[in-house]
Amino acid sequence: MTNSGKRFLITILIIALIITAIVLAVKLTAAKEISINEFESQFKSGNIAAISVEGTYSVSIKYVGDKKFGYVCYVGSRATFYDMYNEWKDEAIAANPEFAAPTLAYNNPSSLSTLTSILTPLLMIVVMALLFFWMIRKSGGSTMQAFDFGKTNAQQVKNMKVRFSDVAGADEEKQELQEIVEFLKNPKKFQDIGARIPHGVLLVGPPGTGKTLFAKAVAGEANVPFFSISGSDFVEMFVGVGASRVRDMFDQAKKCMPCIVFIDEIDAVGRQRGAGLGGGNDEREQTLNQLLVQMDGFESNTNIIVMAATNRSDILDPALMRPGRFDRQIYVNIPDVKGREEIFKVHARNKPLATDVNFKSLARLTSGFTGADIENLLNEAAILAARENHKLINMHDISEAIDKVIAGPAKKSRVVTETDKRITAYHESGHAIVARLLKHCDAVHEVSIIPRGMAAGYTITLPETDDSHITKNKLLDTIAMMLGGRAAEQIVIQDISTGASNDIQRASNLARKMVTEWGMSETIGNMYLGASEEVFLGRDYQTQLNYSDDVAAKIDVETKKILDAQYKVALDTITANRDVLDKMVRILFEKETIYEDEVDMLFEGKSVEDILAATANKDKPVVTDILKKREEAAKPAEETTTEVVEQPTEAPAEENKDENKD
């Protein structure tokens, strides 16, 4: 707020204080009311010096010795009070011939009320006018500016500090965007060879992959003005505001060419036209039409690069996606293991790390994490380190942060009954045993009966590699692992609980996708019967299924067949290893949380006492130890593979047949 605005506000406050003081003064000086009987008694006793008839129904009274009229009494009317006064006076004189009657004065009854009726609304008008002018001054000093909703809300940043070095794990995306930077720095280089720079660049990818950060980095590298706005900022309750704001934004951008206009979450304004239910949303469509014209209409804005970000490119209008508007679509994918290692290094720049922190190991154990997830992971590790009064962030802090991000914060203070504890222990042990024994499941990392988030317990499995393709065998083993908890409950407790609700839901979704989308059913075959995972209601509201009711029934049968078969696998696996299940539950009752080492010891045949003694004073294993152990376990398999490759050409074919039979 400017100094003039502050002075204006102070003036209004002073006026309000003065009005308040006047009201309080009037209330404090108000006369005290007395009854008509007391008034008569004091009158006849000679204690009243003067009487003033001011209102229509009231009189003011001044006692003998007082300097002002300090009392008031409400009488019938002015007309009857004069008779009452004379009657009281005659009675007082009859009782006391020396009685001195109080003086009596009549004032104009309408003078005070008229003044009050004029001043009160006038004072309110003055206060409202002062507030109105103050609002106008604050909005910019002009009446038109106070009601100018058509102005854009885009924020302009001229000196963007973000660079490509601040964005890690996406080398190909950087290369695509580097051409935009080169054009903004040296457009003549492209124009001389007849190249046309893309009018628009659409960044598409899952949430948290750094789409907005890429746009900032382009503006920072090119050192050009950067206009940023959200797609929802265009749409208002007033018709025509969105289109007006689009025009105003591009008018401002033309004054700063070359520049970048960045629209975040463009799907809020760029959805397919004609997709509104119940008549549609004309305001959004008008805004989109204006955006289409500004990007590639009769006027050419060649030095304005429009960048946008979305994770729902499937619902954008086709006219927005055509060449000449968003010419280039850059898919920002979830980073691979190398990208995650670089992202860890970027986000760890300003954090004090211990010497045992290994970014390569962390990258291998955070498969599927986006850049935002990794930033949140390191932030949680820093908070945990500060909570424990550590000066440096070590691997134990980061390992605990991984569990917190994946499963939620631990709730050790929650009171758990023995019945719930027993069910949870057998349920999670069932998951762990099936995951440990089935060939294609991910390695078991941690099993716990401590509640985290919404779960009463949890079993965490971590993949060793970033596989883009998932095989049918891995999907089947994963479903069996999901149903392992329910299977353990049925075998041991001879009953089932509601704890398997989420497991059944995830397993059912996976089995249905195997049948309808991935062609992994022998009965259905290689036929796509699924739908888009993200449904756009405006487009898909009346979409009919492209298969018959008979096929739908077959889908249900095939889905149930997969679930039943893998549930039997889980039952057989746990039944065959019932002794390991009971031992694992006993260890969980003692320690509440076990790790990969304890699970391996159980399958090596060691007793519960030996395992508890071996891990009595052992801290939670850090990720580097886990990876080192996995690498050592994988070495013999690698050596065996090498020997097989060196054998003669004829032999392997026969041996492979035997191996496949086994």
N, C-alpha and C positions, 0 to 999 in steps of 0.2 A: 504494500500500500504506500502511495506517495505521501509527502508531508502535507500537501493540501487536503488530501483525503482524510488524513489523521486529524487535522485541525477541524474539518467539517464534522467529523464524528464526535470530537470532543465538544463542539458547540451544541450539538443535539443532546448530548448527555447532560450538559450544564442546564439547558432549558428544561429537560425532564426532571432534574433535581430541584429546580426552582418551583416547578408546578407541584411536585411532591411536597416540598416544604410549605407551600401555601395551603395545600389541602390539610396537612397536619396541623398547621397553625389555626386554621378555621375550626378543626375538630377540638384542639386543645382549649380554645377560647370560647367554645360553645357554652351557652347558659345551662344551668342545672334546672331540671324540671321539678315542679312541686304540684301537689294535688289541689283541687279547688277548695277542699275543706281546710287544708293548711293555709292556703292563700287567704281565706276568709278569717281564720283565727289570727293570723299575723296582722291583717288589715285592722281588725277591731282592737288588737292589742297596741296599736300605734307604732309597730316595728317597721312599717313600710314608709319610705320617704317619697317615692315617685313611682308612677305607673305609666308605661308607654304602650299604647295599642298600635302594634306594627303590622301584624298579619291579619288575616280574615278571622282566624279562630284562636289566636294566641295573643298574650300580652307579656311584655317584659317588666320585670319587677326589680327595684333597687331598694335594698334595706337601709335603714337609718345607719349612718356611719360608713356605708360602702361608697366607693367612687364610681362604680359602674353598675349597669343593670346585669346582675349575675344570676338571675333566676327567671324562669319562664313558666307560664301556666296556660293551659289550653281551656278556653271558655267556650260557651255555646256559639256566640257570634258577636260581631261588633255592635249590632243593633241592640241586643239584649244586655250587653255588658254595662252600658251607661245606666240603665235602670238598676242593675245589680249593684253598681258602685254607689248610687244615691241611697239605695236601701241599706247597704252596709254602713254608710256614713251616718244616716239618721239613727240607726240602732246604736252605733258607737257613741254618738253625741248624747243620746238619751241615757246611756249608762255612765258617760263621763262628759259633763258639759265642757270641759277644757280640751276635749279631743281635737287634734289638728289633722284634718284629712290630708292624705298624700296628694301631690299634684298629679293631674291626669292630662296626658297629651295623646293626640291622634296623629299618626303618620299615614302617608299614602300607601295603601296595601299593595299596589301593583308596581311600585318603583323598584323594589328589590328583586321581585320575581322576573320583571321585564329585563333588568340588567343581567340576571343569571341566565335567562333563556337566550340572551344574545351572546354572552361571553362563552358559555359552555360549548356550543357547536363551533363558534369561531376558533376557539382554542384547539379543538379537535382537527379542524381543517388545516390550521397552521402546522400542527405536528405531522399530519399525514403528508402535507406538501413538502416539509423538510425531509421526511423519510424517502419520498418519491425522488426528489432531486438528488439525494445521496446515492440511491440505487443507480440512477442514470450516470452520475459521475464515476461510480465504481465500475460500471460496465464500459466506460470509454469516453464519457463526456458528451454523448450524442443520443438523442431520443431514438434515432434510427438504429444505432448500434445496439441499443438495449433489446430491440426486437428483431435483429438480423440473424435468423436461425440458419440462413443459407450459407454462412461462412464455414469453411472447412475447419475441422479440428486437427488437421495434420500437424505434427510437430516437426520442425525443421532443425536439423543438426548439421552445422557446416564443417566442424572439425571432428569427424568420427575417429575415435582412438583405437577401434578394433582393427586388427590386421589378420591376414591369412595364417600367421604364426600362432594366433590364438585359437584357430580351428584345427583340430587334429582328427586323424582317422578317416579322412575322405579325400584322398589324393586325386582321384578321377573327377570328383565334383569341383575341386579347386581348379583343375585344368580347364573344365568347361567354363567356369566363371572368370578365369583369367583373360579370356578373349573379350569379355565385357569390359573389364578394367582397361585393356589395351585400347579399345575403341574410345572409351571416355577420355583417355589420356592423349591419344593420337588418332583422331577419326580420319584424317587425310590418308593415312596408310591404307585403310580399307576402301575408302572412296576412290582412290586412284586405280585400284584393280577391279572396280565395279562390284564390290561386295556390299551387301546390305546388312547392317547390324540387326540382330533380332530386336523387335519392338518390345517384346515382353519375355520374361524368364519366370517360369512357374516351378517352384521348389515343392516337390511332393515327397512325402515320407512319413513314417510313424511319428507319434509325438515324442519329443525329447531328443531327436537326432541332430538338432542344430540348424534348422532351416532359417530361423530369424537371425541367428549368429552369422550365417553365410552372407545374408543381405547386408548386414552391418560391415562385414569384412570387405565386401566389394566396394562400398562407399568409402571406407577408410583407405583402401589401397588406391582407389582412383582419386581420392581427395576432392570429391565433388559434394555439393549439397545433397542431403538425404532427407526426404519427406517420408515419415512413417505414420500410418493410420491403420486402425482395425476395421475389418469389414462391417462390423456392427455399428460403427460410428456414423455410417451413411444413413441408416434407417432411423427415422424419427416418427413421432405421432402425427406430424403435420405432412400433408400430401405435397410432394414436390421438393421437399427439403433435401432428400438424398441426391437427386439429379443436380440440384443447385450446388450442393457441396462438391460433387464430382467436377463440375465446371470450374468452381472457384479453386479447387486444388490444382487442376491443370493450368489455370491462369497464373497461379503463383509459381508453378514449376517452370512455365515458359520464361519468366523473368530471371530464372537462375540457371538456364541451360548452359552446359550439359549438367544433368542431375539425375537422381534416382528417386522414383516414387515406389515405396514399398507398402503393399496392402497385406496385412497379416490376417490369417483366417478368412480368405476371400470367399470361401463357401457360404459365408453368412449373407453375401450380397450377389454372388455369382451362380446361384442354383438355377437349374433348368427352368425356363419360362413355361408357364402353363401348368406348373406342377402344384399350384396351391389348391387345397381342398376347400370346398364350400365357396367357390367364387374366386379364389386366388388372392394373391397379395399384389395389387397393382403398384403400390409404392416401391416394392423391391424390384419389380420388373422395370419400372421407369428408371430406377437407379442403374440397373444393369444395362439398359439400352443406352443411357448416356455414357457409361463406361466403355461400351463397345465402340461408340462413335469417337470418343476421345482417343482411344488406342489406335484405331485405324478407320478414320472416316475421310471426309473431303479435305480436312486440314491435316497436314502431316507434321507430327511431333517427333522428328527423327532424332533429336538430341535428348529426348526424355526416355529413359529406360524404366519400364514398369516391371517391378519384381513383386511376386506374390508367393505366399506359402499356404499350404493346406495339407491335411491328411485325408481328405475326402474328394479326391479328384474325380471319382466316379459320378458325382452328382452335379458337376459343373456343366454349364450350358455349352453345347457344341460350338456355338458361334464364338465363345470366349477362347476355345482351345484351338481354333483354326490358325494356319500360318498367316502372319500379318498382325496377329495380336499376341498370343503367347506362342511365339515361334518355337521356343526351346523349353522342353520339360526336363528337369534334372531330378532324378530320383535319389534322394538322400537315404541310403539304407542304414540298417543297424550295423555298427562297426564290427569288423572281424577281430581276431585275436591280436593282430598287429596294430590295428586302429585303436583297440581298447588300451593297449600299452602306451601309445602316444597320448591318448586322452588322459590317462592316469598321470602322465608326466606334466601335462598342461595344468591340470587342476591341483597338482601338488606343488606348484611353484612357490606359493606363499605359505606353505604349511611346514612346520619343523618335523621332519621324519627321522626315525631311528635308522641305524645302519642295516638292520635286518629286513627292511621293507624291500621287497622284490616285485617290481612292476610287471615283469614277464610272468611270474607265477600268478599274480593277481589277475592278469588279463586272461589266463587260461581257465581260471575258476569263476569268471564272471560272464560266461557265455549267455548271449541274449541281452546284455545290459546296453542301454543307450548312453549317450554322452551325459544326459541329465541324470540318469541312474548312477553313473560313476561319480558325478559331482556330489550327488546326495550321499553316496556311500562314504566318500572321504569326509564330508561334513559331519556325518554321524560318527565316524571314527574320531574326529577331532573333539566332538562333544563328549564322547565316552572317555577320551584321554584326559580332558579337562576335569571331568567328574571324578576320575581316579587320581587327580593331582599329578599327572605325568607331564614332564617338560617336553617330551617328544612323543609323536604318534608311532607306536610300534605295531608289529604284525598281529599281536593279540587283540589290540583295539580294532584293527581292520577286520579280523576274522569275526569278532563279535558284531561289528557293523554289518557284515554280509548277512549274518543270520537275522539281524533286526530288519534289514531291508527286504529280505525274502519272506520271512514268516511273521514279522511284527515284533514289538517289544515284549520281553519276557515278563510274565506276571506271577512272580514267585510268592507274592503275598496272598494270592487267591486261595480261599479255603476249598480243598477238594476232598470229598468223601472217599472212604476206602473202596467203595463199590466203583465209583467213577475212576479212581486211580487204577484199579485192576483192569477195568475194561479198556481204558486208554493204553495201558502198558501192553496188553495182548494185541490190541488193534495196531499200534505202531510197530510192534515186533513182527507182526504179520507182514506189513509193508516191507520192512527191512529184510526179512528172510527171503521173500520172493524176489526182491530187487537184487539181493546178493547172489542168488543161485541161478536166475535166468540169464542166459548168455548175452542177450541184447539190451538189457537194462543198464541205465547209468549207474555208476559206482555210488554206494551208500556213503554219505559224508557225515551225517549226524542223525541220531535218534533221541527224542526227548519226550518226557511226559510233563514238562513244564508248560503251562498254557502260554501261548503267544498269539496276540491278535484275537481273532474269533475262534481259533482252534484250541481244543483241549490238550493236544500234543501235536508233534510234527515229526516227519521223516524227510530229510533233505538229501536228494541225490544230485550230484553235480556231473555234467558231461565232461568228457576229456577233450573233445574236439568240437569245432563249429561245423557240423554237417548240414549242408543245405538240403540234402535229400534224406528222407526218413524211409527206411525199408518197411515192408509189411511185417517181417519178423519182429522188428523193434516196436512197431505199433502194437502188435499182439502181446508182446512181453510187457509193454507199458500198461496195457489194460489189465493184465493179470496182476501186476504190481499194485495198481489202484484198487483192485478188489481183494488184495491180500488181507487188508484190515478186517473186512466183513467176514472173510473165510476163517480167520483166526478166532473171531468172536463165536462163530457157529461151532467150531471144533471144540473149543475149550469151555466156553461159558454155556454152551447148549442153548443159546438165545442170540438174538441180534438187536442192535441198538440204532438210534438215530445218528450216531456219530459218522456213519458212512454216507451221509446224504451227498456231500460234495464229491466224494470219490465216485459214487454211482453216476452223478450228473456228468462229470468229466469223462468217465469211461463211456457212457452212452453217446455223448457228442462225438467222441473219437471213433467209435464203432460205426455210427451213422455216416460220418464223413468217409470212412473206408468204403462203405457200400455205395453212396450216392455221388461222391466227388472224385474219389481216387481209383475207382474201378478195381477194388480188391475183393470182390465177391465173385465166386465161381458161378453162381446162379445168374446174377445180373450182368456180369462181364464188364467190358470196357465201355461203359455207357455213362455219360454225365447226366445225373438226375438232381443235382443240387441247385442251390440258388446262391446269389452273392451273399457273402457273410454280413456285409453292411446293407441293410434294406433302406431304400429311400422311399418313404411312404407316398410322396406325391407322384412317383413314377410307378411304383410296384403295387399300388393299392388294389387295382383290379387285374393284376397279372394272374393268369390262370396257370396251373401246373401243366408242364409239358409231358405228363405221363398219366396213365389210366389208374383207376382205383385198384385194379389187379396188381399193377406194378408197385403201387404204394403198399399193398399188403405184403408183397414179396420183400420190399425194403424192410418192413418191420420184422419179418421172419428172419431175414439174413442178419439184421442188427442183433436180434436176440440170440441167434445162433452163435455169433462171435462172442457176445457177453457170457453166454452159458459155458461155452468151451473154455474160455480163459478163466472163468470162475472155478471150473473143475481143475484147471492147471494149478491155480492158487491153492485149492483145497488139497490136492495131491502133494504139492511141494511142502506145505506146512505139516501135513500129516506125517510125511516121511522124515521130517526134521522136528518132531514134537519136543525132543529133549533139548535141542538148541533153543526152541521157543521158550520153554520154561526157564532155562538158564538166563536168557536175555531179559526176561521179565524180572527175575530176581536181582539182576545187576541194575536194571532201571529203578527198582524199588530202593536200592541202596544209593545210587549215584544220581538218579533222575535224568541224566544226560550221558549218553555214550557216543563214541566216535568210531571212525573207521578201524582204528587199532583194536578196540575191544570186540568189534564184530568179527574181524579176522581171527582173533584169538579163540572166539567161540567155535568157529568152523574148523579150527586146528585141533579141537578136542580138549582144550584146557578147561579146568574146573572153574567154578564161580569164584572160589577162594583164591586160586592162583591169579585170576584176572584182576580181582579187587586188590590183591597185594601188589601186583605189578603196576597198577595205575593209581595207587593210593595217593602219592605225592606228585602226581603228574598233572601239569596244567593242560588246558585245552590245546590240542595240536594246531600249529599254525599252518597256513596253506602251503608254505614251502616244504614242510615235512611231508605233507600229504602227497604233493607232486613228486617228491624225490622217491617216496616209497612206490608210487605207481610206476615210475620210470624203471626202477629196479625190477619190479615184477614183470614188466613188459620185455625186458632184455632177452630171457630165454626163448620167448616166442619169436623174436626177431632173428635170433641165431638159427633156430630150427628152419625158419622160412628161407634163410640164406642157403642152408645146406640143400634143401629140396630143389632150389632153382639150379644148383650146380650139377644135379644128377642128369643122366642121359635122357634124351628126348622121349624114348619109348616108355620108360618106367613110370613117369608121373601119371600118365593117363590111367593105368591100372590102379595105382595107389589112391588117386583122387576118388575113384569109384568106391573103394573100400571106406575112405574117410567120409564120403557122403552118406553111405549106408549107416555108419556109426552115428 
